[in-house]
Amino acid sequence: MTEEILLTIITVTKNCVASIGRTLDSVRAVKRSGVEYVVVDGASSDGTTEAIRASGTLVDRLISEKDHGIYNAMNKGVANARGRYILFINGDDELLPGDFPIVLETLANSSAKIICTTTLVGTTSCPTETLVARPWHLPFYNSIPHPSTFVARDLLLRSPLREDLRIVSDYDFFLFAYLSGQAFLVLPKVTALHQRGGASGNVNLSQRELERVRKERLGWRYPICNGLMALYRLARRLSGGALHV
């Protein structure tokens, strides 16, 4: 009898030999029956592929070949996944095991297509940021931390990540889902540790792509949302930063 897979964890990586070990160890700490691990490596040349192979049976499927960018690799991972839910964890990020059993139990019993938890940035002992999902903020900015967001595989198969974007395709996906009426379930649990940098560290390109996505997805709502954002920023200044939504 074939084992039912509840969750597929996907790591997309290229030339991350210095950090991939931490990622692999963190996946090992949460992996159990019903959880599979797929790694999509972009034909690394620095020893990353060898480090992944050395992890033994941890990785259920390793795809190592040239791709057409990170979102092409992520879509490739989804196509090779069997889990009911998908979780993307980068090759320099880590999963945190403490709350993971509770989240797995929620996945097993929930009908929600998108389930969000919290991502810490930096270190667990002294995080520089705490990224809490706020779906209602999506019309204004990327308010969903993807390293701690579990998405139904059938949703990703129906609406693959856009490969014409270099940085904000995950934002485009979440904004489209939100505007389409998709429900987001937010759990007050912490499941991921993220390190800033990589492609998303290109602030100028990220901002250009974000505004492009907002214009395309929001349409007539785009200037209204910008006006509301301007009013909010003004109110924040007048309140000395005390106003929060």
C-alpha positions in Angstrom: 0.0 0.0 0.0 1.4 3.4 -1.0 2.1 5.8 1.9 -0.1 8.9 1.8 2.2 12.0 1.7 0.8 14.9 3.7 3.7 17.4 3.1 6.4 17.8 0.5 9.3 20.0 1.6 11.1 21.5 -1.4 14.5 23.1 -1.4 15.7 24.9 -4.5 19.4 25.5 -4.5 22.5 26.4 -6.5 26.1 26.7 -5.2 25.1 26.8 -1.5 27.7 24.4 -0.1 28.5 26.7 2.8 24.9 26.7 4.1 23.1 23.6 2.7 24.2 21.5 5.6 22.2 23.6 8.0 19.1 23.3 5.8 19.5 19.5 5.5 19.9 19.1 9.2 16.8 21.2 9.9 14.7 19.1 7.5 16.0 15.9 9.2 14.7 17.2 12.5 11.2 17.5 11.2 10.9 14.7 8.7 8.7 11.8 9.6 6.1 9.4 8.1 4.0 11.4 5.6 6.6 14.0 4.9 8.9 13.8 1.8 11.8 15.9 0.8 12.5 17.0 -2.8 15.7 19.0 -3.7 16.0 20.8 -7.0 19.6 21.8 -7.6 20.6 24.0 -10.5 23.7 21.9 -11.5 25.8 23.3 -8.7 29.6 23.4 -9.2 30.8 24.0 -5.7 30.1 20.7 -4.0 26.4 21.4 -3.1 25.2 18.4 -5.1 27.7 16.1 -3.4 26.7 17.4 0.1 23.1 16.6 -0.7 23.8 13.1 -1.9 25.9 12.5 1.2 22.7 13.1 3.3 21.7 9.5 2.6 18.0 8.7 2.6 17.0 12.2 3.8 16.3 13.4 0.3 13.5 11.4 -1.5 14.1 12.9 -4.9 17.1 14.9 -6.1 16.9 16.7 -9.4 20.2 18.3 -10.4 20.2 20.0 -13.8 20.3 23.4 -15.3 17.1 25.5 -15.0 15.7 28.8 -16.2 15.7 30.5 -12.9 14.5 30.0 -9.3 10.8 29.9 -10.1 11.3 27.4 -12.9 13.1 25.2 -10.4 10.3 25.7 -7.8 7.7 24.7 -10.4 9.8 21.7 -11.2 9.8 20.7 -7.6 6.0 21.0 -7.4 5.7 18.8 -10.5 7.8 16.1 -8.7 6.0 16.3 -5.4 3.4 13.9 -4.0 2.3 15.8 -0.8 -1.1 17.3 -0.2 0.8 20.5 0.9 4.0 22.1 -0.3 6.6 24.0 1.8 9.5 25.8 0.1 12.7 26.2 2.2 15.7 27.9 0.6 19.2 26.4 0.7 20.4 28.9 3.3 17.3 28.8 5.5 16.3 26.4 8.2 13.1 24.8 9.6 12.5 25.0 13.3 11.2 21.8 14.8 9.5 23.0 18.0 6.0 23.8 16.6 6.2 21.5 13.6 4.2 18.6 15.0 1.3 21.0 15.7 1.4 22.4 12.2 1.5 18.9 10.7 -1.6 18.0 12.7 -3.3 21.1 11.4 -2.4 20.2 7.8 -3.9 16.7 8.3 -7.2 18.1 9.6 -7.6 21.4 7.7 -9.4 22.2 4.4 -7.5 25.5 4.1 -5.4 25.8 0.9 -2.9 28.2 2.4 -1.6 27.9 6.0 0.8 30.4 7.3 3.1 30.4 10.3 5.9 32.7 11.4 9.4 33.1 10.1 12.3 34.5 12.2 15.2 36.4 10.6 18.8 36.1 11.7 19.1 33.8 14.8 16.5 32.1 17.0 18.0 33.5 20.2 18.1 37.1 18.9 16.1 37.5 15.7 16.4 40.8 13.9 12.9 40.5 12.5 9.8 38.4 13.2 7.8 37.9 10.0 4.1 37.2 10.8 1.7 36.6 8.0 -0.8 39.3 7.4 -2.9 38.4 4.3 -5.0 41.5 4.5 -1.9 43.6 3.8 -1.2 41.8 0.5 -2.6 44.6 -1.7 0.1 46.9 -0.3 3.2 44.7 0.0 4.5 41.1 0.3 3.1 40.2 3.8 3.4 36.4 3.5 6.7 34.8 4.6 7.1 31.9 2.1 9.6 29.8 4.2 6.8 29.3 6.7 3.8 29.1 4.4 2.2 25.7 3.5 0.3 25.7 0.2 -2.0 23.0 -1.2 -0.2 21.3 -4.1 -3.3 21.4 -6.3 -3.4 25.2 -6.0 0.2 25.4 -7.2 -0.5 23.0 -10.0 -3.5 25.1 -11.2 -1.6 28.4 -10.7 2.2 27.8 -11.2 4.7 30.4 -10.1 5.3 33.0 -12.8 8.7 32.4 -14.4 8.9 35.9 -16.1 9.6 37.4 -12.6 13.0 37.1 -10.9 12.2 38.0 -7.3 8.5 38.4 -6.4 6.7 35.5 -8.1 5.7 34.2 -4.6 4.1 37.6 -3.9 2.3 37.5 -7.2 1.0 34.0 -6.3 -0.2 35.0 -2.9 -1.8 38.3 -4.1 -3.6 36.5 -6.9 -4.9 33.9 -4.4 -6.0 36.6 -1.9 -7.8 38.6 -4.6 -9.5 35.4 -5.9 -11.0 34.9 -2.4 -8.7 32.1 -1.3 -8.8 31.8 2.5 -5.5 32.0 4.5 -5.2 30.3 7.8 -2.7 32.0 10.1 -1.3 29.9 13.0 0.6 31.6 15.8 3.5 29.1 15.5 7.2 29.6 14.5 8.5 27.1 11.9 11.4 28.8 9.9 14.6 30.8 10.2 15.4 33.0 7.2 18.6 34.7 6.2 18.4 37.9 4.2 20.3 38.2 1.0 20.3 36.3 -2.3 18.3 37.5 -5.3 15.7 39.1 -3.0 18.4 41.4 -1.7 18.3 43.3 -4.9 16.0 46.0 -3.5 15.6 48.1 -6.7 14.6 45.1 -8.9 12.4 43.8 -6.1 10.5 47.1 -5.8 10.1 47.4 -9.6 8.7 43.9 -9.9 6.4 44.4 -6.9 4.9 47.5 -8.3 4.5 45.8 -11.7 2.6 42.9 -10.0 0.5 45.3 -8.0 -0.6 47.2 -11.1 -1.4 44.0 -13.0 -3.3 42.3 -10.2 -5.0 45.2 -8.6 -6.1 47.0 -11.8 -8.5 49.8 -10.9 -7.8 49.2 -7.2 -4.1 50.1 -7.6 -4.4 53.9 -7.2 -6.9 53.5 -4.4 -4.5 51.2 -2.4 -1.7 53.7 -3.0 -3.9 56.5 -1.6 -4.7 54.4 1.4 -1.0 53.6 1.9 -0.1 57.3 1.7 -2.8 58.2 4.3 -1.6 55.4 6.6 2.0 56.7 6.4 0.9 60.2 7.2 -1.1 59.0 10.2 1.9 57.1 11.4 4.1 60.2 11.2 1.5 62.3 13.0 1.1 59.7 15.7 4.9 59.4 16.2 4.9 55.8 14.8 2.3 54.6 17.4 -0.4 53.6 14.8 -0.4 50.0 13.7 -2.8 48.0 11.5 
